Amino acid sequence: MGTGRLYGAVAAGGFRRYATYRAATAAGVFTNTVFGLILVYGYRALWDERPHLGGWDQSQVVTYVWLGQALLATLAIGGGGVENELMERIRTGDVAIDLYRPADLQLWWLATDLGRAFFQLLGRGVVPFLFGALCFPVYLPRDVGTWIAFLVAVLLAMLVGFGIRYLVALSAFWLMDGMGVTQMAWLAGYFCSGMLLPLNVFPGALGEVVRALPWSSLLQAPAQILLGHADPFGTYLFQGAWAVVLLGAGRLVQSAATRQVVVQGG
């Protein structure tokens, strides 16, 4: 099997695996919809007081809310990607089996995570977004080109998100318990991706910093394209640069870790 076909099969396997969790998917759709409703009414109250806050009108920020609920599980912003499984395999020593596979460790887990992400986008993301679009006044672009540009940004966001979470998972090579790192990454992801509040409303130096961090590639960057507030090519350059940096860092850390594999707990 060629290399491309191998990783394509791994991604397809990841998609099918998560597709079997039907009850969890249904519960996730319900949860995202409920949280979307809570955020929508909170944001609408804020935008009633501050119209055009951050350069957006109320319909645009409502779209942003439902987009966030669609991408939350897709990009594993609050966790739930393959990093937890990889950390457990490192802790138990099962990662040694992964290293003997005729496949690259990073690319194998990237393919698996992409399969998971595409399923979560279709299985858990579409319904809350459609619910929001049908029940609230939202801003939706009418031209196909904007939607295509948005989807490209989502794909790049998947790469950046995996790059962050892969580094978090590799910390288990040196830590007995990676939960502390995982929780810090989860908090940083929620705050710096714009899940709590759009990054364009952050003032001054704080806003400049959070918008320059890799987490802004996850939600804020695709949203800016969809809402017509960003140049797609400039956004792709920003996301692509962070993807290269993070995946390259993951490659270096992986190399350092696997030169002397320390089995945690066994």
Buried (B, 14 or more C-beta within 10 A) or exposed (E): EEEEEBBBEBBBEBBEEBBEEEEEBEEBBEBBBEBBBEBBEEBBEBBEEEEEBBEBBBBBBBBBBBBBBBBBBBBBBBBBBBBBBBBBBBBEBBBEEBEEEEBBBBBBBBBBBBBBBBBBBBBBBEBBBEBBBEBBEBBEBEEEEBBEBBBBBBBBBBBBBBBBBBBBBBBBBBBEEBEEBBEEBBEBBBBBBBBEBBBBBBEEEEBEEBBEBBBBBBBBBBBBBBBEEBEBEEBBEBBBEBBEEBBEBBBEBBEEBBEEEEEBEE
